Amino acid sequence: MGVVARRRLGERLIREGGDALLTVKGRVEGAGITAGARAVHFVRPDVAWAGDLTEALKIAYPAQAWNLPFAPHIHGSAVAVAAAVHILGAIPNASMAETVFPAHPLMADLVKEPLAMDSSGYTTLTDRPGLGLKLDPGVLAKYRVDGQGEDSGR
């Protein structure tokens, strides 16, 4: 039995016998194995760290197949927040958005009309194209980092 299989078995034994609430977060690698082993209670990837919307859905679908709730961890920019909330609106096993909003300036100030949470913690998605965001050029300029690395000669 390989290291990953032993770890998943250990996670499953903890899940079945312990009082701890277990989650899996991160990237696609291992999410399906973990969900299939029923080793967790929630699947909670960070959409930005997963890579993009498609990769996050590759995590959400195995979770759905195993009847596990999908509750993304959100701590990135306003774009990452919107992406994660859109995924929650698109999948049947959506649970909640795990976030502190707004945790930092780029979570709300980066866009002209940030998503707003009501007093119950709900938000309404727009019907604008894409993620429905309009970036604020002034904020982009404020946080711009001029290249000083290998690619700065472009």
Steps between C-alpha positions, in 0.01 A plus 500: 500500500648834394548804720199682353272197546615456862442869568149485351422190705623679812286804418199274453556324832527837674183619327302194602624480856582852604321819585716715269351669194733411214534698179714483191615813322750590236552373151348222290763239588351265754159666532321217320690235696421673827132541408480137383652377823235702688790637702357849546177678589545801267698568185624859515753596233626849445390574142805719432742234628317228309598677179176627347127437482538178300748352746274596792211321328722192467511506879128575542374216281661208690376662821149508351528135396580408861228730638752728670434873542722740307597806705786692336756680711513860372775739596621646171413803296155618394545288187563186709199580718275537196633180342436296814152645550413428135605136546276478806214626284567235236531173693238298689726413795580864584515556873647835598783740423759484774631856513554812703370774273666736432820376661731737311474786246536287186198296602263793445688809375638333186163522326258785448198307631613227740267221601312603809402270782169564674457471877430127465819440301333459160599668175325541166688433178466747217380414151794683340730292274780289644543542873309828480791712619642831385857547619590841644796637296603732784535212744683292240747786453543539876601134544691463174844349537743593224695202379844454648533131431593287203204612289541876561653561155174443313 
